[in-house]
Amino acid sequence: MPTALITGANRGLGFGLTELYAADGWNVIACAREPEKATALQKLAASGKGKVTVKKLDIEDHASIEALAKELKGQPIDLLLNVAGFYGKRIVSDPGGLGAFGESDYAEWDRINRINVLGPMKIAEAFVENVAASGQKKIVSLSSIIGSIGGNPGGHMYAYRSSKAALNAVMKAMSVDLKDRGITAIPIHPGWVRTDMGGPNADLSPEESVTGMKKVIDGLTPADSGKFLTYSGETLPW
Ligand SMILES: NC(=O)c1ccc[n+]([C@@H]2O[C@H](COP(=O)([O-])OP(=O)(O)OC[C@H]3O[C@@H](n4cnc5c(N)ncnc54)[C@H](OP(=O)(O)O)[C@@H]3O)[C@@H](O)[C@H]2O)c1
């Protein structure tokens, strides 16, 4: 059975994806910043539905990423799924909290970049040999239409928006650099989803989003590498 490593697996889309891949019989290395508090994930791992192994991983902490990579050295990973992400303290559902011009919190912006941009890059660099040794050879990072410069002309949300645009650039460059190793790398937009981040007014349930994303990811071929896709398989402009 194939293996997926999923970050941010304790809640939201990461948990939904973990449940879905486990139900499909995959081995899932489910990474969470604080596994001891991840009760739903621990329950899923203990239920025996699929093979879910919970690992502690803070993607801001590169030593923690390197330690896990050392532990998993030699183990093929078919799908490296970067789900963990951070919008900032002010969530989308807060009408006054959309990161307006003149309100930037630069310390928080720095943290958003560490989680949304440096994190997925470091994960890819740390686990690339595991992916290259696998059957499916896929690296997928959850981006956002908010990071699309051509497809989302709105204002506000400077920190989150620019972090996802930078993540898109990272994934695109990675798709070029890893092509010769047969690795397919894409950013994917999950839709606007009713998680803690998306808020209660979002369009999609987590189930709709993760089911769509899994279908798209399952169907990826090397010809798709470097595309910016949505959960329903459409191509987004950069
Ligand atoms: N929901 C949406 O509408 C939407 C739309 C577009 C894109 N996205 C993207 O989809 C991804 C998942 O979003 P979501 O809605 O599931 O978000 P969420 O409900 O806020 O969950 C975020 C996840 O990221 C983890 N995380 C944050 N910082 C971390 C760190 N330093 N190390 C490890 N894990 C960390 C969180 O762990 P803790 O519980 O420990 O904080 C949590 O598991 C994100 O990349 C997000 O930007 C979401």
The ligand as a Gaussian input file, in Angstrom:
#p B3LYP/6-31G(d) Opt

LIG

0 1
 N      -10.118000      26.552000       4.896000
 C      -10.046000      27.259000       3.781000
 O      -11.043000      27.854000       3.326000
 C       -8.759000      27.311000       2.997000
 C       -8.778000      27.992000       1.762000
 C       -7.608000      28.045000       1.006000
 C       -6.457000      27.426000       1.475000
 N       -6.455000      26.790000       2.686000
 C       -5.197000      26.156000       3.116000
 O       -5.440000      24.795000       3.453000
 C       -4.557000      24.385000       4.513000
 C       -5.374000      23.782000       5.644000
 O       -6.296000      24.764000       6.089000
 P       -7.397000      24.479000       7.203000
 O       -8.595000      25.223000       6.778000
 O       -7.459000      23.026000       7.515000
 O       -6.723000      25.266000       8.432000
 P       -6.925000      25.117000      10.012000
 O       -8.243000      24.486000      10.274000
 O       -6.630000      26.452000      10.582000
 O       -5.774000      24.094000      10.420000
 C       -4.428000      24.499000      10.256000
 C       -3.531000      23.302000      10.519000
 O       -2.183000      23.720000      10.340000
 C       -1.437000      23.332000      11.495000
 N       -0.281000      24.171000      11.756000
 C       -0.234000      25.527000      11.852000
 N        1.009000      25.915000      12.157000
 C        1.768000      24.795000      12.240000
 C        3.127000      24.521000      12.518000
 N        3.993000      25.492000      12.798000
 N        3.549000      23.238000      12.516000
 C        2.712000      22.234000      12.246000
 N        1.399000      22.413000      12.009000
 C        0.946000      23.681000      11.998000
 C       -2.452000      23.434000      12.627000
 O       -1.961000      22.761000      13.775000
 P       -2.357000      23.282000      15.291000
 O       -3.708000      22.702000      15.587000
 O       -1.271000      22.725000      16.126000
 O       -2.376000      24.780000      15.245000
 C       -3.644000      22.771000      11.956000
 O       -3.498000      21.371000      11.946000
 C       -3.750000      25.618000       4.897000
 O       -2.499000      25.586000       4.253000
 C       -4.598000      26.773000       4.366000
 O       -3.829000      27.913000       4.099000
 C       -7.574000      26.719000       3.442000

